[in-house]
Amino acid sequence: MVKRPPKVIVTKIGFDGHDRGSRVIAACLRDAGMEVIYTPPWQEIPTVVKLALEEDADVIGISSLATDHLIVPKLMAALKEADMADVQVVVGGIVPHKDEGMLLESGVARVFHPGSSLDDVVEHVRTLTLKRRGLQGVQA
């Protein structure tokens, strides 16, 4: 059994200010018993990395509706540079299929497109938490 609930940062990097989707996801994850740190839009990558370190986050969820997913590889590089490559990152929102491969190659664990079920998001975040904690096969 996991000793503490999954800890997830839900944020938006870059200049995308559309935050309704990220608010829905944050509420959904909280309702599922996870600890959620929600940030307002327009976060800078170093700020997100610092927050993930300070909070010992398991997963970072990035919401993108206006091409800010294109800077996620910089976030992945910054996490690696900070020796935090084990922190799992998911991206949700408007991500063209042609960009999904680039995100996955950079280390993003999963891309959620419009229409993804909230149950699917919750299940994947739980699974990614177990992966990060080295507890695969254990119930979250």
C-alpha positions in Angstrom: 0.0 0.0 0.0 1.3 3.5 -0.8 2.0 5.4 2.4 0.8 8.7 1.1 -1.5 9.6 -1.7 -0.2 10.5 -5.1 1.1 14.1 -5.2 0.4 15.9 -8.4 1.2 19.4 -9.7 -1.3 20.6 -12.2 0.1 23.6 -14.1 0.4 25.6 -17.3 3.7 26.7 -18.7 4.3 29.4 -21.2 1.7 32.0 -22.2 -1.4 29.9 -22.4 -4.0 31.3 -20.0 -6.9 28.9 -20.7 -7.2 27.2 -17.4 -10.7 25.6 -17.3 -9.5 22.2 -18.3 -6.7 22.2 -15.7 -9.1 23.2 -13.0 -11.4 20.3 -13.9 -8.5 17.9 -13.8 -7.2 19.3 -10.5 -10.7 18.8 -8.9 -11.0 15.3 -10.4 -7.7 14.2 -9.0 -8.5 15.7 -5.6 -11.9 13.9 -5.6 -10.0 10.7 -6.3 -8.0 11.2 -3.1 -4.8 12.7 -4.5 -2.9 15.6 -3.1 -3.0 18.3 -5.8 -0.9 21.4 -6.1 -2.7 23.7 -8.6 -0.8 26.7 -10.0 -2.2 29.6 -11.9 -1.3 29.9 -15.6 1.9 31.4 -17.0 4.4 29.4 -15.0 8.0 29.4 -15.9 9.9 26.1 -16.2 12.4 26.7 -13.4 9.5 27.6 -11.1 7.7 24.3 -11.9 10.9 22.3 -11.3 11.5 24.0 -8.0 8.0 23.4 -6.9 8.2 19.7 -7.9 11.4 19.4 -5.8 10.0 21.2 -2.8 6.7 19.3 -2.8 8.3 15.9 -3.7 5.7 15.6 -6.5 5.1 12.3 -8.2 3.5 13.6 -11.3 3.4 16.9 -13.1 0.4 17.5 -15.3 0.8 20.1 -18.0 -2.3 21.6 -19.7 -1.9 23.1 -23.1 -4.5 24.6 -25.3 -2.3 27.1 -27.3 0.9 25.3 -28.5 2.7 25.6 -25.1 3.1 21.8 -25.3 6.0 22.7 -27.6 8.1 23.8 -24.7 7.5 20.7 -22.6 10.8 19.1 -23.8 12.6 22.0 -22.1 10.7 21.1 -18.9 11.8 17.5 -19.4 15.5 18.6 -19.8 15.2 20.8 -16.8 13.9 18.0 -14.6 16.7 15.7 -15.8 19.3 18.4 -15.1 17.9 18.8 -11.6 18.2 15.0 -11.1 14.5 14.7 -11.1 13.9 12.5 -14.2 11.9 10.1 -12.1 9.1 12.7 -11.8 6.4 11.6 -14.2 5.0 14.2 -16.7 1.7 14.0 -18.5 0.3 16.5 -21.0 -3.3 17.2 -21.7 -5.3 19.4 -24.0 -5.0 20.4 -27.6 -1.9 18.5 -28.8 -1.8 17.7 -32.5 -1.0 14.0 -33.1 2.1 15.1 -35.1 3.5 16.6 -31.9 2.7 13.7 -29.6 5.7 11.6 -30.7 8.0 14.5 -29.9 6.6 14.8 -26.4 6.9 11.1 -25.8 10.4 11.0 -27.1 11.3 13.8 -24.7 10.1 11.7 -21.8 6.5 12.6 -21.3 4.7 9.5 -19.9 1.3 10.2 -21.5 -0.6 12.6 -23.7 -4.3 13.0 -23.0 -6.4 14.4 -25.9 -9.8 16.1 -25.6 -12.4 13.4 -24.8 -10.1 11.4 -22.6 -12.1 10.0 -19.7 -11.5 11.4 -16.2 -11.3 7.8 -14.9 -8.5 7.1 -17.4 -6.6 10.2 -16.2 -7.0 9.1 -12.6 -5.9 5.5 -13.3 -2.8 6.6 -15.2 -1.7 9.1 -12.6 -2.0 6.4 -9.9 0.0 4.0 -12.1 2.7 6.6 -12.8 2.9 7.4 -9.1 3.7 3.7 -8.4 6.2 3.7 -11.2 8.0 6.8 -9.8 8.0 5.2 -6.3 9.2 1.9 -7.6 6.1 0.2 -6.4 4.7 -1.3 -9.7 2.2 -4.0 -9.0 1.0 -2.4 -5.7 -2.4 -0.9 -5.4 -2.4 2.9 -5.2 
